[in-house]
């Protein structure tokens, strides 16, 4: 089995051959004349540090870059950061931005079980009500619960279905955002080892957690917001999942190693074309890794990402 370094190296070679990479070069904000107004969303985690310093001014800056929709991060107990949800919505809308989604993690890291699922439901009940106030169309859990066995996955899916049902009753959809650990495999405890002297089966053994989650959740209650970058980091091709589960990924996270299009390893053109064919309803840029010493601000980074998409002919 390839390790991650080998996989990424191979992806880069394929990209150089034109098989994986969209070849659109990100343009600087200054070079884009009369940006075509595409509806581009941003996950606010991308600018969390700089936005927190002055939220009203930061929102205006995001709108001036060209972003239309926001997916929020930073919710806790009725607030985004230290701003009440109703006020936060007003600030965004006064800047010309619409909050259409949010990422929220339940508190704690306990394994889901019959003993704590009711407490989870109560927490989600309050959280869902706050996000009705924010006016979102989607609410997403971005952290992976503890899943070490098939029974663990079954319990997680039960909780997800229930929270999805609660969200649907509130008027919006509920989903899950992946990183790379979901592509680990777990083996059933009753799996029999090969008989003595028998040839061991080739290839990875066990079931992929992500596939078990997709199979174990109700498609009418739970959607999956694929982070295309972390899917590749998990040594998987987003297109294969789009083909296998065409109706499960209505929202995407569009991400690269840093600035969109610069790594040469992400197949954004094919990703967008297939996602649109499957009925993509929305996508959000997410930019990670810009530290204070990175030589560029977070706002400059998301501006470059917007310009890449604004100039990409395959992005509607």
C-alpha positions, 0 to 999 in steps of 0.5 A: 500500500502506498504511503501518503508521501508516495501518493502525493508524489504520484499525484504531482507527476500525473498533474504535470502530465495534465491528468489531474491538475486544472492549469488555470493560474491564480491571478492577483486581485489587481489583475482581474478586471471586472470580475465575473460575479460568481457565487463563491462561498468562504469558510470563515476558518480561513480568516479566523485570526484576522477576522476576529480583530474587527469583524465588521471591517473584515466582512466588508473586506471579504465582500470587496474581494468578491465572496458572496456566501459564508460558512461560519466557524467558531460557534459556541453557546449562542455566539460566534466568537464573542458576538451573539448570533443575531448580531453576527448575522446583521453584521454579515448582511450589512456587508452584503454577505449571506451566511448560508452554512456553519461548522459546529462541533459538539463538546467533548470527545467521548465515544458516542453511546447509549449513555450520552446520545440524549445529551448530544441531542439536547446540545444539538437542539439548542445549536439548531435553534441558534442556527435558525437565527443565523439563517443557514441552509446547512449545518455541518459537523467537521470533526470525526467521532471516535470510531474504532469498531463497526458498532461505533460507526453504527452508533455514530450513524444513529446519532447523525440520522437523528440530528439530521431529522432535527435539522430537517424539521428546523428547515435546513439540512445537516451534514458531515465534513471529512478529513483524512482519517475517515479513510482508515479501515476497520476489520470486523472482530469475527474476521477469520485469519487465513488458514495456515499455509494459505496465501494471504489476501492482497491489498488493504483489508477491512471496511473504509470508515467513510463508506460505512458512514455513507451506507449507514446514514439516511440520504434524506437526512444526512449529506456529506460535505466532501473536503476534496483536498483531505480526500486526496490526502486520504489517498482517494479520488473524489471523482470515484466517490462522486460516481459511487454516491452521486447524490450525497455531496451537494456541498464541497470544500474546495481546498489545496495545499495552500492557495488554490491551483498552486500545488499542481496536485488537485484536479479542480476542473474535473472535480467541478465538472462532475460535481455540477453534473451531480447537482452541486448546490454550493461550495466553500473555499477553505484556506489553511496554514497561513501563519503570521510569519507566512509572508501573506495575510489570511485576507490576501490568501483568500483573495488569491483563491477567489481570483483563481475561481473567478478566472476558472472557466470550469467554475460557474 
